[in-house]
Amino acid sequence: MQKRIYARSQVPQILQKLIAVGTSQRVDFSAMYPRYDELLQSGFQENESPLILLPIEMAFNGQFRHVGRFIESLDKQAFLFSISRLEMVISPESYPDIAVVVRGNLYLQRDKRKSAQAKM
């Protein structure tokens, strides 16, 4: 599992990978909101944990089976992302597509050098 936890510097590449995986599963992203403010605050906290959680919210549309395949594929990625909330909405106007909002956390490694500097 430790191999799936990347450095904070890898966040842009991981987000691009999330979009690429979704696109390959035929879901159409309308928004992605990483909570960078929480990531920045974690660098100033005195915390012994080697992990940082970056909350991410994604909004996308797709057919139910494509959405299911995308959600299932998240567990098979090189990075570690856990879903904390999943919302789906369908309407007669959007059928057969559904609107989906996923909230979750990307697990990242704390930068040991900066943590040591923050304590000084």
Helices and strands as residue ranges (DSSP letters): G 2-4, E 6-7, G 8-10, H 11-24, E 28-34, H 36-42, E 51-63, H 64-74, E 81-89, E 97-109, H 112-119
